[in-house]
């Protein structure tokens, strides 16, 4: 029974199981909730075995296909199975060919079909009387027609059910084994030569139980609407049998009419179904029943063997497939069987984030509030004293990043290289180090209860701990109530329409494309459209950034495409770039400037993106990177250059003592200063300086000096005479700013505050918190912002500035304002 709960299909044909063996299988089936297909053909199973299986079918609610072909089952066994069919609501296919069943047993099965509402395929021996076969065919056709009608009615309703979808995010330091872990969870072998992830890699899997293997979902092919409608049908039949099933308990709570637009042939078919139902004769005999007469004329490939699986192509419920129909397709048996199998399944969107530090600034765009985060680390580095500090730094970065973006999401700590660590005592040492590092500030961590650890040790090469990790990941996903949030079927039609555009484009506009699609499927309300997009974004189906109106208007329907394009630029020049290739095309100097000075030429960008996007899309990506503060235009050269601060590799460092002018310290130590904040601040500072430079018509080239930029520090002239020094202290978790000219000190700090608020609101989910300390120019002591403001500490505050004016100006300049407008306001 334990084995049966972990798989969805079992094939045990030709194993001489007999009645005794099949009884054990049947007993396990009584409590099983995952198995959907069981093949027991050619196993010497007789009437006793059929009785055991029949008893199981009376209580089982998930088995959809049962193959008992070429067994010793006779009429008595057929009667047992017939009685089970009268109450069973899940079995769709039953194969009894080449058994000892004759007319008597087949008649019992035919009579049982009067009460059965799920069986759509029944195979009996070829020697059964044609009249009985005709009766079975008629009932099978009636069931299929009824199911199809209900399916179409579900499409026409606005009934709601859970999406049953979660997002998994694998994060951690480079070389910690993230990609290897993803491969292990997907059931793929260990590959020591596997390249590190560039940017992020997205894959999808479906799982049906907490310990089952993950499989490729059919949903990748689209047609969410039909699958959703079929799952609604199955969920209804299962709810009464399993009222506590979380994924189906909410089904049907909301049911109302919808404006979902269906193709004309579907509406016509619905009308034909209603006419057929009202005119058919239900109690006529086989010999003169018009339905039976019509069925006898149905051409069937296996009629001589008694296989009863009528084709819809020759019935009155034929559905003509339209090539451009993305909402509804012909309801086939496989769709219904898949829905039975997947009614409680969970689709997982796996995001494997590159571990190199250069990617961290980019990752903030893609981290979501919900889902499950798996933070991986190399246990060997925590145990090695010389590497422990560096490994701990990366761990803390990701712990804080997850808490920043997703404070309520489950976080699973996973230690790799278990086989190398070996002894239990070493595992305890790792646990102690982690507990000391984490203390009590990360309550979202999922504990390893079995081993009394706060992490899960695994080894990808040896396959150790993988099954356990897979189970805890899915359990965590299922514990997220948001996964089972109800959505309407028209949202699925909305998604299908959006996905149908992926063959033509990679992104859509909200103002035109999305609005038109919404109207087409009956979602005219823009608030509902955006709510659906927000859900699809959280679940990894698309990318929809909403921090500003311009970003909000872009809906990326190919998330991997966006990541690949960004990663062509934001990457490690030593690991991910073929330098000889750029030398061959004459871009060697451009390459050097990009990965040393962070200055990319237009020619360089067009070259690296040419294989991923059209030339006209280059401006789209430049604009997107600029608005997400990954890039700033660089107007200090005759060439068209762009600053990408995350690529700065010059580690030249200016000590605080060498800064001229009074200091302002922006302290993040009580919360967190993520990698990417300082880089985005540099983007905004440079963009502000460029706007000031461009606005002077008299001396555009001499207005402000060219910024001096390094990885952790910079000197930028905000405006003529306002030379400002910026320094990021990773250890102290602070940014220090010095302004050489006292006259500009107060204004400069307010501008920087506004910029930080902009970064916080647009990229960091408003999760950053900081304290500001201002230096007393006389005593050189630091004073908190409020106290300095109260005392009008020079040069930061003048006697004419009011506290209210300062606060409101900073806030109003930053939030809910497009980037260009924000820069104009400074």
MOWO-V659955 format. One record per residue. N is the residue number from 1. RES is the residue in one small letter. PSI is psi in radians with two decimals (none if undefined). D_FIRST is the distance of its C-alpha to the first C-alpha in Angstrom with 1 decimal. Layout:
{{N/RES/PSI/D_FIRST} {N/RES/PSI/D_FIRST}}
//
This chain:
{{1/x/-0.62/0.0} {2/x/-0.65/3.8} {3/x/-0.72/5.4} {4/x/-0.48/5.0} {5/x/-0.05/6.4} {6/x/0.01/9.2} {7/x/2.85/10.7} {8/x/-0.21/12.7} {9/x/2.37/13.6} {10/x/2.27/12.6} {11/x/1.96/15.5} {12/x/0.56/15.2} {13/x/2.57/18.8} {14/x/1.02/21.0} {15/x/0.15/18.7} {16/x/0.81/19.7} {17/x/-0.76/16.3} {18/x/3.14/18.1} {19/x/-0.67/17.4} {20/x/-0.79/15.5} {21/x/-0.69/13.0} {22/x/-0.42/12.6} {23/x/-0.70/12.0} {24/x/-0.72/8.7} {25/x/-0.74/7.8} {26/x/-0.70/9.6} {27/x/-0.68/8.0} {28/x/-0.62/4.7} {29/x/-0.49/7.6} {30/x/-0.57/9.4} {31/x/0.08/8.0} {32/x/2.48/7.4} {33/x/0.26/10.7} {34/x/-0.55/11.1} {35/x/2.26/10.8} {36/x/-0.31/14.4} {37/x/2.27/15.2} {38/x/2.08/13.9} {39/x/1.92/16.5} {40/x/0.51/16.5} {41/x/2.59/20.3} {42/x/1.10/22.2} {43/x/0.32/19.8} {44/x/0.62/21.9} {45/x/2.25/19.9} {46/x/-2.78/22.2} {47/x/-0.63/22.7} {48/x/-0.74/20.3} {49/x/-0.66/17.4} {50/x/-0.67/18.9} {51/x/-0.76/18.9} {52/x/-0.78/15.1} {53/x/-0.66/14.6} {54/x/-0.74/17.4} {55/x/-0.65/16.0} {56/x/-0.72/12.9} {57/x/-0.44/15.5} {58/x/-0.41/17.5} {59/x/-0.34/15.2} {60/x/2.45/13.3} {61/x/0.17/15.6} {62/x/-0.44/14.7} {63/x/2.18/14.4} {64/x/-0.43/18.0} {65/x/2.25/18.4} {66/x/2.08/17.5} {67/x/1.93/19.5} {68/x/0.44/20.2} {69/x/2.54/23.6} {70/x/0.86/25.3} {71/x/3.10/23.4} {72/x/0.46/25.1} {73/x/2.27/24.4} {74/x/-2.77/27.7} {75/x/-0.64/29.2} {76/x/-0.79/27.3} {77/x/-0.66/23.9} {78/x/-0.65/25.5} {79/x/-0.72/26.5} {80/x/-0.82/23.0} {81/x/-0.65/21.9} {82/x/-0.76/25.1} {83/x/-0.63/24.5} {84/x/-0.67/21.1} {85/x/-0.45/23.0} {86/x/-0.43/25.4} {87/x/-0.32/23.1} {88/x/2.44/20.5} {89/x/0.13/21.7} {90/x/-0.53/19.5} {91/x/2.21/19.7} {92/x/-0.40/22.6} {93/x/2.24/22.6} {94/x/2.07/22.2} {95/x/1.98/23.6} {96/x/0.45/25.0} {97/x/2.66/27.8} {98/x/0.64/29.0} {99/x/-3.02/27.5} {100/x/0.32/29.7} {101/x/2.33/29.9} {102/x/-2.80/33.6} {103/x/-0.71/35.5} {104/x/-0.86/34.3} {105/x/-0.69/30.6} {106/x/-0.62/31.4} {107/x/-0.66/33.6} {108/x/-0.73/30.7} {109/x/-0.73/28.8} {110/x/-0.74/31.9} {111/x/-0.66/32.5} {112/x/-0.50/29.0} {113/x/-0.28/29.8} {114/x/-0.53/32.5} {115/x/-0.39/29.9} {116/x/2.47/27.3} {117/x/0.13/27.8} {118/x/-0.46/25.2} {119/x/2.16/25.4} {120/x/0.03/27.8} {121/x/2.12/27.2} {122/x/2.13/27.2} {123/x/2.23/28.2} {124/x/2.91/29.6} {125/x/2.67/31.7} {126/x/-0.34/35.2} {127/x/0.00/37.0} {128/x/2.50/36.1} {129/x/2.41/39.3} {130/x/-0.54/40.4} {131/x/-0.70/41.0} {132/x/-0.71/37.3} {133/x/-0.69/36.2} {134/x/-0.69/38.7} {135/x/-0.73/37.3} {136/x/-0.74/33.8} {137/x/-0.75/35.3} {138/x/-0.74/37.1} {139/x/-0.69/34.1} {140/x/-0.77/32.1} {141/x/-0.70/35.1} {142/x/-0.73/35.5} {143/x/-0.76/31.9} {144/x/-0.69/32.3} {145/x/-0.72/35.7} {146/x/-0.76/34.4} {147/x/-0.71/31.6} {148/x/-0.67/34.2} {149/x/-0.76/36.6} {150/x/-0.65/34.2} {151/x/-0.81/33.4} {152/x/-0.62/37.1} {153/x/-0.64/37.7} {154/x/-0.66/35.1} {155/x/-0.58/37.1} {156/x/-0.31/40.3} {157/x/3.10/39.0} {158/x/0.69/38.7} {159/x/2.61/35.3} {160/x/2.66/33.4} {161/x/2.87/29.9} {162/x/2.61/28.5} {163/x/-0.44/29.1} {164/x/0.96/25.7} {165/x/2.38/27.4} {166/x/2.89/28.0} {167/x/2.26/30.2} {168/x/2.27/29.5} {169/x/2.03/32.6} {170/x/2.01/32.7} {171/x/2.89/36.0} {172/x/3.10/37.7} {173/x/2.65/40.5} {174/x/2.52/41.2} {175/x/0.26/39.6} {176/x/-0.21/36.9} {177/x/0.47/34.2} {178/x/-0.90/33.4} {179/x/-0.67/33.3} {180/x/-0.65/31.4} {181/x/-0.74/28.7} {182/x/-0.78/28.5} {183/x/-0.73/28.2} {184/x/-0.77/25.4} {185/x/-0.51/23.5} {186/x/0.01/24.1} {187/x/0.29/22.8} {188/x/2.68/26.3} {189/x/2.80/27.9} {190/x/2.32/30.3} {191/x/1.82/33.9} {192/x/-0.32/36.6} {193/x/0.15/39.2} {194/x/2.27/37.7} {195/x/2.63/40.4} {196/x/2.68/40.3} {197/x/2.32/39.7} {198/x/1.96/42.9} {199/x/-1.57/42.9} {200/x/2.64/39.3} {201/x/2.32/36.8} {202/x/2.34/34.6} {203/x/2.90/31.4} {204/x/2.53/28.6} {205/x/2.80/24.9} {206/x/2.50/22.2} {207/x/2.57/18.7} {208/x/-0.20/16.1} {209/x/2.91/13.8} {210/x/-0.34/14.7} {211/x/0.14/13.3} {212/x/2.80/13.8} {213/x/2.62/16.8} {214/x/2.42/19.9} {215/x/2.85/21.6} {216/x/2.22/25.1} {217/x/2.48/25.7} {218/x/-0.34/27.7} {219/x/-0.33/29.6} {220/x/-0.39/31.7} {221/x/-0.02/33.5} {222/x/-2.71/34.6} {223/x/0.83/34.6} {224/x/-0.59/32.9} {225/x/-0.89/34.5} {226/x/-0.73/33.0} {227/x/-0.68/29.5} {228/x/-0.76/29.9} {229/x/-0.74/31.3} {230/x/-0.67/28.4} {231/x/-0.59/25.9} {232/x/-0.77/28.1} {233/x/-0.82/27.8} {234/x/-0.71/24.0} {235/x/-0.67/23.9} {236/x/-0.76/26.2} {237/x/-0.44/24.0} {238/x/-0.41/20.9} {239/x/-0.71/22.9} {240/x/-0.44/23.5} {241/x/-0.46/19.8} {242/x/1.26/18.8} {243/x/-0.27/22.1} {244/x/0.04/20.9} {245/x/2.04/19.6} {246/x/-0.67/22.1} {247/x/-0.29/22.6} {248/x/-0.09/23.5} {249/x/-0.51/25.1} {250/x/-0.12/28.5} {251/x/2.31/28.7} {252/x/-0.04/31.7} {253/x/-0.56/33.5} {254/x/2.06/36.4} {255/x/2.11/37.6} {256/x/2.98/41.2} {257/x/2.59/43.4} {258/x/2.80/43.7} {259/x/0.31/46.3} {260/x/2.18/43.9} {261/x/2.07/46.0} {262/x/2.64/44.6} {263/x/2.71/46.4} {264/x/-0.61/48.7} {265/x/-0.46/46.8} {266/x/-0.77/43.7} {267/x/-0.67/45.9} {268/x/-0.70/47.6} {269/x/-0.68/44.3} {270/x/-0.73/43.3} {271/x/-0.72/46.7} {272/x/-0.65/46.2} {273/x/-0.72/42.8} {274/x/-0.70/44.5} {275/x/-0.78/47.3} {276/x/-0.73/44.9} {277/x/-0.60/43.0} {278/x/-0.34/46.3} {279/x/-0.25/47.9} {280/x/2.60/45.3} {281/x/2.12/45.6} {282/x/-0.37/42.3} {283/x/0.25/43.3} {284/x/2.72/45.4} {285/x/2.88/44.9} {286/x/-0.67/43.6} {287/x/-0.62/47.1} {288/x/0.12/49.0} {289/x/2.09/46.4} {290/x/-0.62/47.5} {291/x/-0.75/44.0} {292/x/-0.70/43.1} {293/x/-0.71/46.3} {294/x/-0.71/45.5} {295/x/-0.60/42.0} {296/x/-0.38/43.5} {297/x/-0.07/45.4} {298/x/2.25/42.5} {299/x/2.23/42.3} {300/x/2.29/38.9} {301/x/-0.49/38.2} {302/x/0.50/35.9} {303/x/-0.56/37.5} {304/x/-0.43/38.5} {305/x/-0.05/34.9} {306/x/0.16/33.9} {307/x/2.08/31.7} {308/x/1.62/32.1} {309/x/1.31/31.8} {310/x/2.47/35.2} {311/x/2.32/36.7} {312/x/-0.28/38.0} {313/x/-0.35/40.9} {314/x/0.31/42.7} {315/x/3.03/42.0} {316/x/-0.09/43.9} {317/x/0.45/41.2} {318/x/2.38/41.9} {319/x/2.06/41.7} {320/x/2.15/44.1} {321/x/2.22/42.8} {322/x/2.25/45.3} {323/x/-0.62/45.4} {324/x/0.30/46.2} {325/x/1.82/43.8} {326/x/-0.17/41.4} {327/x/-0.80/40.2} {328/x/2.39/38.7} {329/x/3.02/37.8} {330/x/2.31/36.9} {331/x/1.94/33.7} {332/x/2.83/31.7} {333/x/-0.68/28.4} {334/x/-0.66/26.8} {335/x/-0.75/27.7} {336/x/-0.70/26.0} {337/x/-0.72/22.8} {338/x/-0.67/22.8} {339/x/-0.68/23.3} {340/x/-0.73/20.3} {341/x/-0.63/18.2} {342/x/0.18/20.1} {343/x/-0.59/20.8} {344/x/0.29/19.0} {345/x/2.92/19.6} {346/x/2.20/22.0} {347/x/2.27/24.9} {348/x/2.22/26.1} {349/x/1.95/29.7} {350/x/2.16/30.1} {351/x/1.91/33.6} {352/x/1.82/34.5} {353/x/2.32/37.9} {354/x/2.44/40.4} {355/x/-0.18/41.1} {356/x/2.50/44.8} {357/x/-0.49/47.0} {358/x/-0.43/49.1} {359/x/-0.26/46.2} {360/x/-0.68/45.8} {361/x/-0.61/48.5} {362/x/-0.60/46.9} {363/x/-0.53/43.4} {364/x/-0.45/44.5} {365/x/-0.56/44.9} {366/x/-0.15/41.2} {367/x/2.34/39.5} {368/x/2.89/38.1} {369/x/-0.53/37.7} {370/x/3.05/34.0} {371/x/-2.91/31.0} {372/x/2.24/29.4} {373/x/2.28/31.6} {374/x/1.88/30.5} {375/x/1.99/33.4} {376/x/2.53/33.4} {377/x/2.69/35.7} {378/x/1.94/36.6} {379/x/-0.52/36.0} {380/x/-0.62/38.6} {381/x/-0.54/41.3} {382/x/-0.53/40.6} {383/x/-0.34/40.9} {384/x/1.96/44.1} {385/x/-0.63/47.0} {386/x/-0.31/49.1} {387/x/-0.12/46.5} {388/x/-0.73/44.9} {389/x/-0.78/47.4} {390/x/-0.75/46.9} {391/x/-0.68/43.1} {392/x/-0.63/43.3} {393/x/-0.78/45.6} {394/x/-0.70/43.2} {395/x/-0.81/40.4} {396/x/-0.68/42.6} {397/x/-0.84/43.8} {398/x/-0.61/40.3} {399/x/-0.80/39.2} {400/x/-0.63/42.4} {401/x/-0.75/42.0} {402/x/-0.75/38.6} {403/x/-0.59/39.9} {404/x/-0.83/42.9} {405/x/-0.54/41.2} {406/x/1.23/37.9} {407/x/-0.30/38.3} {408/x/-0.05/35.3} {409/x/2.61/32.9} {410/x/2.45/30.1} {411/x/2.10/31.2} {412/x/1.96/29.0} {413/x/2.28/31.0} {414/x/2.05/29.8} {415/x/2.26/31.5} {416/x/2.99/31.7} {417/x/0.78/32.7} {418/x/-0.72/30.4} {419/x/-0.57/31.1} {420/x/-0.53/34.8} {421/x/-0.74/34.7} {422/x/-1.77/32.9} {423/x/2.62/33.4} {424/x/-0.59/31.7} {425/x/-0.64/35.2} {426/x/-0.65/35.9} {427/x/-0.66/32.8} {428/x/-0.68/34.1} {429/x/-0.74/37.5} {430/x/-0.74/36.2} {431/x/-0.72/34.6} {432/x/-0.77/38.0} {433/x/-0.75/39.9} {434/x/-0.75/37.6} {435/x/-0.68/38.0} {436/x/-0.64/41.7} {437/x/-0.69/41.9} {438/x/-0.65/39.9} {439/x/-2.26/41.1} {440/x/0.42/40.1} {441/x/-0.05/41.0} {442/x/1.34/37.7} {443/x/-0.21/35.4} {444/x/-0.05/33.2} {445/x/2.31/31.7} {446/x/2.10/27.9} {447/x/2.68/27.4} {448/x/1.52/25.2} {449/x/-0.69/24.1} {450/x/-0.65/22.0} {451/x/0.07/25.1} {452/x/0.60/27.8} {453/x/2.90/29.3} {454/x/0.24/30.5} {455/x/2.97/29.4} {456/x/1.96/26.6} {457/x/2.38/27.8} {458/x/2.90/26.7} {459/x/2.04/28.2} {460/x/-0.59/28.2} {461/x/-0.75/29.7} {462/x/-0.13/27.2} {463/x/0.35/24.2} {464/x/2.30/23.7} {465/x/0.02/22.2} {466/x/-0.82/21.7} {467/x/-0.70/17.9} {468/x/-0.76/18.6} {469/x/-0.74/21.7} {470/x/-0.76/20.0} {471/x/-0.73/17.6} {472/x/-0.55/20.5} {473/x/-0.82/22.7} {474/x/-0.69/20.6} {475/x/-0.73/20.0} {476/x/-0.70/23.8} {477/x/-0.72/24.4} {478/x/-0.37/22.4} {479/x/-0.11/24.3} {480/x/1.94/27.5} {481/x/-0.48/28.7} {482/x/-0.45/30.9} {483/x/-0.54/28.1} {484/x/0.38/27.5} {485/x/2.31/31.3} {486/x/2.41/32.2} {487/x/2.74/34.3} {488/x/2.77/36.1} {489/x/-0.45/35.7} {490/x/-0.38/39.3} {491/x/-0.58/38.3} {492/x/-0.67/36.1} {493/x/-0.67/39.1} {494/x/-0.81/41.1} {495/x/-0.73/38.8} {496/x/-0.74/38.7} {497/x/-0.71/42.5} {498/x/-0.79/42.8} {499/x/-0.45/40.5} {500/x/-0.28/42.5} {501/x/-0.13/45.4} {502/x/-0.40/43.8} {503/x/-0.31/45.1} {504/x/-0.69/48.6} {505/x/2.92/48.7} {506/x/-0.29/46.8} {507/x/2.75/47.9} {508/x/2.83/49.2} {509/x/2.43/51.6} {510/x/-0.72/50.8} {511/x/-0.50/54.2} {512/x/-1.11/54.4} {513/x/-0.91/51.3} {514/x/-0.71/48.6} {515/x/-0.77/50.9} {516/x/-0.74/51.5} {517/x/-0.73/47.8} {518/x/-0.78/47.1} {519/x/-0.65/49.8} {520/x/-0.61/48.5} {521/x/0.15/45.1} {522/x/0.29/46.6} {523/x/1.56/46.3} {524/x/-0.35/49.9} {525/x/2.13/49.6} {526/x/-0.54/49.9} {527/x/-0.72/48.0} {528/x/-0.68/44.9} {529/x/-0.79/45.2} {530/x/-0.55/45.4} {531/x/-0.70/42.5} {532/x/-0.75/40.3} {533/x/-0.66/41.6} {534/x/-0.72/40.8} {535/x/-0.79/37.2} {536/x/-0.61/37.0} {537/x/-0.82/38.7} {538/x/-0.55/36.3} {539/x/0.07/33.3} {540/x/0.30/34.9} {541/x/-0.48/35.9} {542/x/3.11/39.6} {543/x/2.14/42.2} {544/x/1.76/44.5} {545/x/2.37/46.7} {546/x/0.26/48.6} {547/x/-0.51/50.8} {548/x/2.86/54.0} {549/x/-0.63/55.1} {550/x/-0.82/55.6} {551/x/-0.66/52.1} {552/x/-0.46/50.6} {553/x/-0.12/52.2} {554/x/2.18/50.2} {555/x/1.87/46.6} {556/x/2.03/45.1} {557/x/0.00/42.6} {558/x/1.44/41.9} {559/x/-0.73/40.8} {560/x/-0.62/40.4} {561/x/-0.81/43.9} {562/x/-0.76/45.4} {563/x/-0.76/43.8} {564/x/-0.78/44.9} {565/x/-0.81/48.5} {566/x/-0.66/48.8} {567/x/-0.23/47.5} {568/x/-0.40/50.1} {569/x/-0.90/52.6} {570/x/1.62/50.7} {571/x/3.10/49.5} {572/x/1.99/50.4} {573/x/-0.45/53.5} {574/x/-0.50/53.0} {575/x/-0.65/49.4} {576/x/0.07/49.1} {577/x/2.34/52.6} {578/x/1.73/54.3} {579/x/-0.60/57.8} {580/x/-0.58/59.4} {581/x/-0.71/58.4} {582/x/-0.56/60.3} {583/x/-0.66/63.3} {584/x/-0.57/63.4} {585/x/0.15/63.8} {586/x/0.39/66.2} {587/x/0.44/64.0} {588/x/-0.78/64.0} {589/x/-0.64/66.0} {590/x/-0.72/63.9} {591/x/-0.77/60.7} {592/x/-0.77/62.4} {593/x/-0.62/63.5} {594/x/-0.83/60.1} {595/x/0.10/58.2} {596/x/-0.78/61.0} {597/x/-0.10/62.8} {598/x/0.36/60.0} {599/x/1.94/62.4} {600/x/2.33/61.2} {601/x/2.80/63.6} {602/x/-0.71/63.2} {603/x/-0.74/63.5} {604/x/-0.81/60.7} {605/x/-0.74/58.3} {606/x/-0.64/59.1} {607/x/-0.82/58.4} {608/x/-0.40/55.0} {609/x/-0.10/53.9} {610/x/-0.49/55.3} {611/x/-0.19/52.2} {612/x/-0.39/50.0} {613/x/2.80/52.3} {614/x/2.76/55.6} {615/x/-0.64/58.8} {616/x/-0.24/59.3} {617/x/-0.13/56.0} {618/x/-0.79/57.4} {619/x/-0.60/59.2} {620/x/-0.79/56.0} {621/x/-0.65/54.2} {622/x/-0.74/57.3} {623/x/-0.73/57.4} {624/x/-0.79/53.7} {625/x/-0.62/54.0} {626/x/-0.72/57.1} {627/x/-0.35/55.7} {628/x/0.15/52.6} {629/x/0.60/55.2} {630/x/-0.21/54.0} {631/x/2.61/57.4} {632/x/2.52/61.0} {633/x/2.57/63.9} {634/x/1.70/66.5} {635/x/0.56/70.0} {636/x/0.36/71.8} {637/x/2.72/72.3} {638/x/-0.43/74.0} {639/x/2.76/70.7} {640/x/1.81/67.8} {641/x/2.76/65.4} {642/x/2.30/62.3} {643/x/2.25/61.2} {644/x/1.57/57.6} {645/x/-0.52/57.5} {646/x/-0.22/54.0} {647/x/-0.05/55.5} {648/x/2.22/58.3} {649/x/-0.08/58.3} {650/x/1.99/61.6} {651/x/0.30/60.9} {652/x/2.41/64.6} {653/x/2.36/64.6} {654/x/2.12/67.3} {655/x/2.60/67.5} {656/x/-0.63/67.8} {657/x/-0.38/71.3} {658/x/-0.10/72.6} {659/x/2.42/71.8} {660/x/2.47/74.9} {661/x/2.89/75.1} {662/x/2.65/73.3} {663/x/2.56/69.5} {664/x/2.20/66.8} {665/x/2.10/63.4} {666/x/1.91/60.3} {667/x/2.09/57.8} {668/x/0.15/54.0} {669/x/-0.42/53.1} {670/x/-0.14/51.8} {671/x/-1.60/49.2} {672/x/2.36/48.9} {673/x/1.65/51.0} {674/x/2.64/48.6} {675/x/2.26/49.5} {676/x/-0.37/51.0} {677/x/-0.87/53.0} {678/x/-0.69/56.1} {679/x/-0.70/55.9} {680/x/-0.59/55.8} {681/x/-0.70/58.7} {682/x/-0.72/60.7} {683/x/-0.82/60.0} {684/x/-0.69/61.4} {685/x/-0.79/64.4} {686/x/-0.76/65.4} {687/x/-0.68/65.0} {688/x/-0.75/67.2} {689/x/-0.70/69.8} {690/x/-0.68/69.8} {691/x/-0.68/70.4} {692/x/-0.74/73.3} {693/x/-0.75/74.7} {694/x/-0.39/74.4} {695/x/-0.10/76.2} {696/x/1.94/79.4} {697/x/-0.39/81.6} {698/x/-0.76/84.5} {699/x/1.20/82.8} {700/x/-0.46/79.2} {701/x/-0.32/79.0} {702/x/0.07/80.5} {703/x/-0.92/78.9} {704/x/2.68/76.1} {705/x/2.79/75.4} {706/x/2.31/72.4} {707/x/2.58/69.4} {708/x/1.99/68.6} {709/x/2.41/64.8} {710/x/3.11/62.6} {711/x/-0.70/59.0} {712/x/0.02/59.4} {713/x/2.82/62.9} {714/x/2.69/65.3} {715/x/2.12/68.8} {716/x/2.35/69.4} {717/x/1.83/72.5} {718/x/-0.75/71.2} {719/x/2.93/74.7} {720/x/2.10/78.2} {721/x/-0.21/78.7} {722/x/1.27/75.2} {723/x/2.15/73.9} {724/x/2.37/70.5} {725/x/2.37/68.4} {726/x/2.42/64.7} {727/x/2.18/62.6} {728/x/2.20/58.8} {729/x/1.76/58.0} {730/x/-0.66/54.3} {731/x/-0.80/54.4} {732/x/-0.13/56.2} {733/x/0.96/54.2} {734/x/2.82/57.4} {735/x/2.16/59.8} {736/x/2.36/63.5} {737/x/2.32/66.1} {738/x/2.41/69.9} {739/x/2.09/72.6} {740/x/-0.64/75.9} {741/x/2.01/78.0} {742/x/-0.52/78.0} {743/x/-0.54/79.0} {744/x/0.01/75.6} {745/x/-0.90/73.4} {746/x/-0.82/72.5} {747/x/-0.71/71.8} {748/x/-0.76/69.9} {749/x/-0.66/67.4} {750/x/-0.65/66.9} {751/x/-0.77/66.2} {752/x/-0.70/63.6} {753/x/-0.75/62.0} {754/x/-0.70/61.7} {755/x/-0.74/60.2} {756/x/-0.68/57.6} {757/x/-0.63/56.7} {758/x/-0.83/56.5} {759/x/-0.77/54.0} {760/x/-0.79/52.0} {761/x/-0.76/51.9} {762/x/-0.55/51.4} {763/x/-0.63/49.0} {764/x/0.21/47.6} {765/x/0.45/46.5} {766/x/0.50/49.2} {767/x/-0.12/47.3} {768/x/2.54/50.1} {769/x/2.46/52.4} {770/x/2.81/55.5} {771/x/2.55/58.7} {772/x/2.32/62.2} {773/x/2.33/64.9} {774/x/2.42/68.4} {775/x/2.36/71.0} {776/x/2.07/74.3} {777/x/-0.39/76.8} {778/x/-0.92/79.2} {779/x/-0.26/77.0} {780/x/0.20/74.2} {781/x/2.67/71.7} {782/x/2.41/68.6} {783/x/2.42/68.5} {784/x/2.68/65.6} {785/x/-0.83/66.0} {786/x/-0.74/66.7} {787/x/-0.72/69.3} {788/x/-0.66/71.0} {789/x/-0.71/71.1} {790/x/-0.67/72.6} {791/x/0.05/75.3} {792/x/0.88/75.9} {793/x/2.09/75.4} {794/x/2.63/77.3} {795/x/0.24/76.8} {796/x/-0.54/73.5} {797/x/2.46/74.9} {798/x/2.88/78.3} {799/x/-0.21/80.1} {800/x/-0.16/79.7} {801/x/2.35/75.9} {802/x/2.65/74.0} {803/x/-0.71/70.5} {804/x/-0.73/69.4} {805/x/-0.71/70.6} {806/x/-0.84/68.8} {807/x/-0.83/65.4} {808/x/-0.59/65.5} {809/x/-0.69/66.8} {810/x/-0.78/63.9} {811/x/-0.81/61.2} {812/x/-0.43/62.8} {813/x/-0.25/63.2} {814/x/-0.85/59.6} {815/x/2.48/57.0} {816/x/0.53/56.2} {817/x/2.37/59.1} {818/x/2.65/59.0} {819/x/-0.84/59.7} {820/x/-0.71/63.1} {821/x/-0.66/64.3} {822/x/-0.82/63.1} {823/x/-0.64/65.1} {824/x/-0.48/68.1} {825/x/-0.27/68.0} {826/x/none/68.2}}
//
